[in-house]
Amino acid sequence: MRQLTHAAFQRAKNFIMDQGRALDQRRFEFHFEDGSADAVLAALAPYQNDDGGFAHSLEPDIRTPASSAIVTTIGFQMLREVRAPANHILVRKGIQYFIATYDESQQVWPIVPPEVDEAPHAPWWNYEKSPETFGQFLVNPRAEIVGYLHEFSDGVPTQLLKTLTAAVLEHLDTLSDDMEMHDTLCFVRLAETKTLPNRDKVWAKLARAAQGVARNAEQLTGYVLKPPHQPSKNYRLTPFPNFC
C-alpha cells in the first residue's frame, strides 16, 4: 500500500497553514505536532452562539449565523476529536442547545433552521425540502446527537436519553444494510460512544453496511465513503472527520 511521502506531507501542511482557517491549523497541530487541545478549543469557540449551538460557516456549505443541529454536530465532532472534558463550557452549552431544540413530538432535531435560506448555502440545505432530503431526520442528525448526549450526559434528563436511545435502535432495525453514506457516518459516531447501551448491535449493523465503502479506484472518483489509509510510520495520522 502506498504511503504519504514526507514531501507530500509537507505540501499538505503548507497548504493548510497558508489557506486554512485558524481552527484547521490548530487541529493539524494537535494531530501531527503535539499541539494542545486548548488551542483547538479556543479556535472553535468563535463558532458557538450564545444559545450553545454552532454556526458561522463552521460547515462551509451553511453560511447562516443562526445555530443549527447539523453544524452543532460538527462542533461536537471536533470536541470529541480533542477529547474535551464534559465540564468544558463549549460542551455544556452545546448539550443544552440540543436539549432546548429537541422536537419531542417527532423525537428528532430539524437539521437546519429556517434562517438557512437567508444566507448562502448548498442547495441540499434548503429548509423546506430538508425533511425529505434527510429522511425526516430519523438518523441524520438524530443518531449522532444521541451519541453525544450519552458521552456528555451530565445535565441530560435520564428519561429523555432512555427514550431517544430506544427510538434510534428501533429505527436501526428497520434500515437496509445498504445505508446512505451520511446515515452510516452518523451511526459510526453513535457507535464510537463508549457509554452507549447495546453498542455491539450498532457495530454489527455497520459491519454489514461496510459494503458501501469504495473498493476500487473508479469508485473513489465519486462522492463516497473512503477506506482508511495505511499511515506512514513517521506520522501519527488521525483522519479528520467525514462530516455528516
LONUFI-71508 format. One record per residue: y, x, z of N, C-alpha, C in turn. Coordinates in steps of 0.02 Angstrom, whole numbers, plus 32768, in hexadecimal, padded with zeros to 4 digits. Atoms other than C-alpha are relative to their C-alpha. Layout:
BEGIN
YXZYXZYXZ
...
! end
This chain:
BEGIN
7FC5802A8000800080008000803F802C8000
7FC27FD8800380AC80437FD280297FF5803F
7FD680037FC48120806A8062804880127FEE
7FB97FF3800B81DC8072806D800E804A800A
7FF07FB97FFB821A8121804A803E800A802B
7FC47FF17FD9829E817780B3803F7FF27FD7
7FC5800A802A831781718020800F7FB67FF7
7FF68048800782FC80B68006801A7FE18041
7FE980187FBF8311809680C0804A80108009
7FBB7FEC7FF783B580F780BF802E7FD67FD3
7FD8802A802C83F58093802980087FBA801E
7FFC80427FE183CB7FF1808380318002803B
7FD37FF97FC78424802D8120804880047FE8
7FBC7FF9801984BD806180BC801D7FBE7FE8
7FE98041801984C77FB7806A80137FD2803A
7FF1802B7FC684BE7F5C8111804080178023
7FC67FE67FDD85407FCD815F80407FF87FD7
7FC58008802B85B47FBD80C980117FB77FF4
7FF680458016859C7F05809F7FEE7FCB8033
801980327FD1854A7EAF813380337FEA8033
7FD880177FC785977E4A81BE7FF4802C803C
800A7FD97FC385AF7E9C82667FBE7FEC8022
803E80187FE2851E7E3082A37FC380217FDF
80387FE1802484AA7E72821B7FFB804B8010
80007FB87FF084DE7F2582437FE4800C8046
801A7FF77FBC84BB7F1082FD7FB57FF18002
8047800F800384127EC282D57FD9803B7FE2
801F7FC5801E83E77F5582657FFA80378034
80007FCB7FCD84177FCE82EF7FCD7FF18037
802F80137FCC83AF7F6C836C7FB880107FEB
80457FF8801883127F7483017FEE80477FEE
80117FC0801D8320802182B88020803D8022
7FDC7FC77FE48396808B8320800A7FFA804B
7FFB80097FB88379805683D480437FE38016
7FC480247FEC84157FEC83D37FF27FCE8037
800A802B7FC684307F7984667FFE7FB67FEE
80018049800784077EC1847480457FE38010
7FBE80197FED84B07EA884C7803180047FC6
7FD37FFA803A85087EE5842A7FF27FC97FCE
80118037802D84A97E6683C1801B7FBE801C
7FE9803E7FE284D27DDB843B804C7FF97FFD
7FB780018005858A7E0A843C80167FEF7FB9
7FEF80108046858C7E02837E7FED7FB87FEE
80158045800D85327D5A8381802E7FCD8020
7FD8802E7FD985A77D0A83FF80367FDB7FD8
7FCC8024802586367CE183847FE67FC77FD4
801C8035802A85BF7C7183227FEF7FC28029
801080397FD685A47BFD83B7803E7FD98012
7FC9802D7FEF86157B6783D47FFF7FEF804A
7FFB80147FBA864F7B22847A7FC97FCF8014
803580307FF085CA7A9A846D7FBB80218005
803F7FDB7FFA85447B21846C7FDA80097FBF
80207FF9804185117B0B83B7801D803B7FD9
7FEA7FC8802A851F7B95833580187FE67FBC
7FE38014804085837B8C82938023803D7FE1
7FD47FCC801B86097BEF82367FDC80307FD0
80227FD9803485997C2981A67FCC8031801C
80397FD87FEA85157C7782157FC77FF87FCE
8028800D803C84A97C25818E80327FFD7FC7
7FCB7FFC803385117C5880F680027FC47FD0
8000803B802C84DC7BBB809580247FC6801F
7FDF80377FDC85357B4E81178041801B801D
7FC07FE27FED85EF7B72812B80287FD68032
7FDB80287FD086247AE5819E800680238043
7FFA7FE67FBB866A7B1A82477FDF7FD48034
8021802E7FD186117A8582947FB88018800E
80447FED7FEC85707AA882F37FCC7FD77FDC
80388025801F84CA7A7882A67FC08018801F
80417FEE7FE584167A7782DD7FE2803C7FDB
80207FCB802683DE7AE8824F80208043800E
7FDF7FC07FF384617B6E826D7FF380168048
80107FEE7FBB843E7B6783277FBA801D8005
80427FE17FFF83877B8A8305800480497FE7
7FF87FBB801883BF7C2582A4801C802B8038
7FE77FDC7FC684247C59833C7FC880108031
80377FF57FD283887C4483A67FCC80317FE5
802C7FCD801C83217CAA832D801980468014
7FE37FC07FEE83987D3983527FFE800C804B
80067FF97FB883997D17840D7FB880158013
80467FED7FF382DB7D21840C7FF380477FE6
80097FBE801F82E27DBB839B80118039802F
7FEA7FCB7FD3833F7E20841E7FE97FF38048
801C80117FBE82E17DCF84AF80387FF18033
7FCA80157FD3837C7D8084FB7FE37FDC803D
801980227FC5835F7D4785AE80147FB68002
7FF380487FFE83587C8D85D380427FEE8021
7FC2800F7FDD83F17C988642803E80197FDB
7FC57FE8802584607CE585BC80297FC47FEA
7FD38038800F84F87C7985977FF37FE37FBB
800D801A804384CF7C6C84DD7FC27FD47FFF
803E80277FFC84207C2D8506800D7FBE8025
7FF5803C7FD884577BB3858C802A7FCC7FDB
7FD6802E802784E07B67851F7FDA7FE37FC5
802780178039846B7B5D848A7FCD7FCB8013
803280317FE983E47B0184EC80227FBE8011
7FDC803E7FF084647A85852C80167FDC7FC1
7FEF801F8040849C7A6784797FC47FDA7FE5
803C8023801983EA7A3C84477FF47FC08028
800C803B7FD783D879C584DA80337FC97FF0
7FCB8031800C847F797084B67FFD7FE07FBC
8000801B80448460795783FC7FBD7FE27FEB
8042801D800F83AC791A840580067FB57FF3
8002804880118392787183B07FC17FE3801E
803B80197FDB831F781D842D7FDD7FC87FDB
801F803980228303778383C17FD080177FC9
802A7FE7803582B877EC83347FD7803D8015
80217FC47FE5827C787E839F8009803D7FD2
7FF17FC8802C82D178FB832B80478018800C
7FBC7FE78006836D7962830F80157FFB7FB7
7FE77FFC804483D0793C8270801180487FF0
7FFC7FB9800F83D079E28217804780197FF7
7FBA7FEE8008848979E381EA802B7FC48012
7FD380387FEF8520797A822080277FE97FC2
7FD8801880398591791281AD803480327FE8
7FCB7FD080138613799D81B07FE980347FCD
801A7FCE803085A17A088144801D7FF47FBA
7FE98011804385E279AC80AA804A80117FF6
7FB87FF18004869779DB80D1800F80497FF5
7FF87FB88009867B7A9580B97FCE80177FCB
80307FE6803186237B0180367FBA8003801E
80467FFF7FE985667AF180437FD27FFE7FC4
80328005803484C97B037FDD7FEE7FB67FF5
800A8047800F84997A5F7F867FCA7FDE802B
8035801F7FD883FD7A457FF080177FEE8047
7FE880117FBE84687A37808D802C7FC17FFF
7FDC803F800484B4799280547FEC7FD2803A
800E80267FC384C3792580F07FD87FC17FF2
80208040800D8491787E80A47FB880087FE9
80437FF6801B83F878C4804B7FD38029802E
80277FD27FD783C1793780D87FC17FE2801F
803F801A7FE4834278BF81297FC780017FCE
80347FFF803482E578AE80847FEC80477FEE
800D7FBB801482F5796680597FD680238034
80217FDC7FCA82B679A081037FCF7FD68027
803880247FE1822B7924812780117FDC8040
7FE980267FC5828E78BB81A38005802C803E
7FF67FCF7FC9829F795A820D7FC680048031
803A80027FD381F2794382577FE28045800D
80157FBA7FF581CA79FC8240803D802D8001
7FC47FD5800782697A528207803E7FD7800F
80077FC77FD282C17A6B827D7FDA7FF18040
801980157FBF82647A0B83057FCC8030801E
80357FD67FE581CA7A7A8316801B8041801C
7FE37FC17FEA82317B17832480287FF68041
7FD7800D7FC482A97ACA83A37FD47FF6803D
802D800B7FC882187A9284117FE78043801B
80137FBE7FE981E07B47841680358020802D
7FCB7FE27FD882897B7F845780097FDB8042
7FFB80267FC1828C7AF284D87FCA80158031
80347FE67FD481E77B34851B801180478018
7FF37FBA7FEE821C7BEA8517803980068033
7FC57FFE7FD382C27BC7856F80047FBD8023
800980447FE7828B7B3185D4802B7FEF803D
7FD580107FC783037B40866780357FCD7FEB
7FD080348010836B7AA286657FE97FCE7FCD
801B8030803082FE7A4985E57FD97FCC8027
802680347FDB82C279A086297FB680037FF0
80487FF98008820779AA86467FE27FCB7FD3
801D8037802881E278FF85FA801480077FB7
7FEB7FF5804582487927855F7FD580347FDE
80297FCB801D81E779C685437FB87FE87FF5
8044801A80078141796F855F7FFB7FD17FC5
7FFF80318036816D78E184E8800680217FBC
7FF57FDE804081AB7954845F7FC4802A7FEC
803A7FD6800F811879CA846B7FC77FD67FE5
8035802D8017809D793B8459800F7FE67FBA
7FED801B804280FE78F483C57FF780347FC9
80067FCB80338103799B83697FB780107FF2
80467FF0800A804B79BF83847FDA7FC77FDE
801F8039802280197910834F80147FFF7FB6
7FEA7FFE80468081792282B17FDD80387FDB
80237FC7801F802F79CA828E7FBC7FEA7FE6
8042801780147F877971828480027FD87FBF
7FFB802A803C7FC8790381F7801180287FC1
7FE87FD980388001799181887FC880217FD9
802F7FDC802B7FA579DC80F58002804A8012
80017FB77FF57F6F7A928105803080227FD0
7FD27FE580327FDD7AAF806C80477FEC8013
7FBF80137FE7807E7AA480CF8039801F7FD8
7FC27FE5801D812D7ABB80898013803F8026
7FF87FBE7FE281637B6F80AB802F7FFF803D
7FD280007FC781F67B46811E7FE07FDD803D
8026801F7FC981887AD181847FD08032801F
802D7FCC7FE7810B7B5E819280258030802E
7FD97FD17FD781927BD281D480157FE18043
7FEF80217FC281C97B5182547FC57FFE8030
803B80007FD581177B4382947FEE80478017
800B7FBB7FEA81087C018298802C800E803D
7FD37FF37FC8819F7C08830A7FED7FD8803E
801B80267FC881557B7F83757FC58025801E
803D7FDE7FE880B07BDD8381800F80428021
7FEC7FC17FE1810A7C7D83B080187FF78048
7FE980107FBC813F7C2684517FC48005802F
803B7FF27FD780C87C6C84D37FF27FCA8034
800980347FCC80E47BDD854E7FED7FBC7FE2
80108040802180B67B5684CE7FB97FEA8012
8044801A7FF680227AE885017FDD7FF87FBD
80288008803D7F967AE184808018802C7FC7
7FE67FD180337FDF7B7684277FCB80137FCC
80357FED802E7F377BA283DB7FF77FCD7FC8
8006803480327F357AFC83818032800B7FC7
7FCD7FF480337FD67B2883267FED803D7FD6
80147FC480267F977BD682F77FC57FF07FD2
80398012802A7EF67B8A82B480177FDD7FC1
7FE48023803B7F597B178242802380327FD3
7FDB7FCF80277FC67BA8820A7FD1802F7FDA
80317FD680237F2D7C0F81E07FE77FDE7FC0
80158024803C7EF77B87816880397FFA7FCE
7FC68006802C7FA87B798123801380427FDF
7FEF7FBE801A7FAD7C3380FD7FF380067FB5
800B800080487F727C09804D80417FFB7FDA
7FBF8006802180297BE88028802680417FFB
7FDF7FBF800480577C9F803D7FF280207FBC
80087FE1804280757CFD7F997FC980348001
80397FD380037FDC7D5F7F63800380337FC7
7FFC7FD1803780147DBA7EC6804980097FEC
7FBC7FEE801480AD7E077E7380247FC77FDD
7FE18037802480CC7D707E05801D7FCC8030
7FE980317FCF80DA7CFC7E9B803C801A8027
7FC97FE37FD881527D737EF280437FF97FDE
7FC08009802381D67D517E6D80207FBD8012
7FE580417FEE81EC7CA07EB180177FFD8048
7FE9800D7FBC822F7C547F517FC37FED8029
8041800A7FE081907C697FB67FFD80268042
800F7FD87FC5814B7CA7805B7FE180427FEA
80187FBE8013812C7D61804E7FD3801C8036
802C7FE17FCE80A07DC280A2802680388024
7FE07FC97FDD80D17E4381267FF380417FDB
80087FBF801F80ED7EF380E77FE580328032
80197FCA7FD680947F8B812B80398031800D
7FC77FD57FF2811B7FF081847FEE804A7FF9
80077FB87FFE813580A9816F7FF880168049
800B7FE87FBB80FC810A82088040801D801D
7FC27FE17FE981AC8153821080327FCD801C
7FD080327FEC820080AD82377FDE7FC88027
8017803A7FDA81ED801F82B2801A7FC27FDA
7FE98036802B81F87F96822E7FF27FBD801F
800680447FE882187EEA827580247FD37FCF
7FDE80288034823B7E6C81EA80317FCF801D
7FD180337FED82D37DFE81F87FE07FBD7FF3
80208041800882A87D468207800A7FE37FBA
7FFA8029803C82867CDB816E801D7FBE8018
7FDF80397FE383017C5181937FDE7FBF7FED
801D8041800B82C17BA181A780307FD67FD8
! end
